[in-house]
């Protein structure tokens, strides 16, 4: 299967809140890219594909959450693929730094587990 995504996804499990003007849905972020995210929801309440949402993700370490505007791109119960529609400059920079840190940690773990060459 050929990957058709415009942006590379990185796994990142954390709390996520998807909000519109009427309600908020608590979920668990599964992965994230510069263009979107996959969020898993615990209950039967899934977001509607016809609404613009605000996605807030907890980045931990006492840092403020990152927030961006998003829309539903696909639903695969109990997960929802989100496409970012707007992100402010500061949040974009913080997202880039977060993704770089995740990739650095992932690469570090992989390189430490390699077998020594003989």
C-alpha positions in Angstrom: 0.0 0.0 0.0 1.4 3.4 -1.0 1.3 6.1 1.7 -0.5 9.2 0.3 -0.1 11.5 3.3 1.4 14.9 2.8 3.0 14.9 6.2 5.0 12.4 8.2 3.2 11.1 11.3 4.9 10.5 14.6 3.4 8.5 17.5 2.5 10.6 20.5 0.1 9.4 23.1 -1.4 12.2 25.2 -4.7 13.7 26.4 -6.6 15.6 23.6 -9.7 17.7 23.8 -11.8 18.3 20.7 -14.2 21.3 21.2 -16.8 23.2 19.3 -19.1 25.9 20.5 -21.5 23.4 22.2 -19.4 20.6 23.6 -16.0 19.1 24.4 -15.0 15.5 23.7 -12.1 14.0 25.7 -9.9 11.7 23.7 -6.4 10.2 23.5 -4.0 11.5 20.8 -2.5 8.5 18.9 -0.2 10.3 16.4 0.4 13.7 15.0 1.8 15.4 11.9 2.2 19.0 10.7 -1.1 18.6 8.9 -3.3 16.5 11.3 -3.7 14.0 14.0 -5.4 10.8 15.0 -7.5 10.9 18.2 -9.1 7.8 19.8 -12.3 8.4 21.8 -13.4 6.2 24.7 -17.1 6.6 24.5 -19.7 6.4 21.8 -19.6 10.2 21.2 -17.7 10.9 18.0 -17.3 14.3 16.4 -19.4 15.3 13.4 -17.6 15.7 10.1 -19.5 18.9 9.4 -18.2 21.0 12.3 -15.1 23.1 12.8 -13.3 22.1 16.0 -10.6 23.3 18.3 -8.1 20.6 19.1 -6.1 21.0 22.3 -3.3 18.6 23.1 -1.4 18.2 26.4 2.4 18.3 25.7 3.3 17.6 29.4 6.3 18.9 31.3 4.2 21.7 32.7 4.1 23.4 29.3 0.9 25.0 28.1 -1.1 22.8 25.7 -0.9 23.3 21.9 -4.1 24.3 20.2 -5.2 24.4 16.6 -8.3 24.5 14.5 -9.3 21.1 12.9 -11.9 19.3 10.9 -12.8 15.6 10.7 -11.0 14.0 7.8 -12.1 10.4 8.5 -13.8 8.3 11.1 -12.7 4.8 11.9 -14.5 4.0 15.2 -13.3 4.6 17.9 -10.6 6.8 16.2 -11.0 10.0 14.2 -8.5 11.4 11.7 -8.3 15.2 12.0 -7.0 17.7 9.4 -5.6 21.0 10.8 -7.3 24.0 9.2 -5.5 26.7 11.1 -2.6 27.0 13.6 -1.1 30.2 15.0 2.6 30.9 14.6 3.6 30.1 18.2 1.6 26.8 18.3 3.2 25.8 14.9 6.7 26.4 16.3 5.9 24.4 19.4 4.4 21.6 17.4 7.6 21.5 15.2 9.8 21.4 18.3 7.6 18.6 19.9 7.8 16.5 16.7 11.5 17.0 16.4 12.0 15.9 20.0 9.8 12.8 19.5 11.9 11.9 16.4 15.2 12.5 18.2 14.1 10.2 21.1 12.9 7.6 18.7 16.1 7.7 16.7 18.2 7.5 19.9 16.3 4.4 21.0 16.8 2.7 17.7 20.5 3.5 17.5 21.1 2.1 21.0 19.4 -1.2 20.2 21.4 -1.9 17.1 23.7 -4.9 17.1 27.4 -4.1 17.0 29.0 -4.8 13.7 31.6 -7.6 13.6 
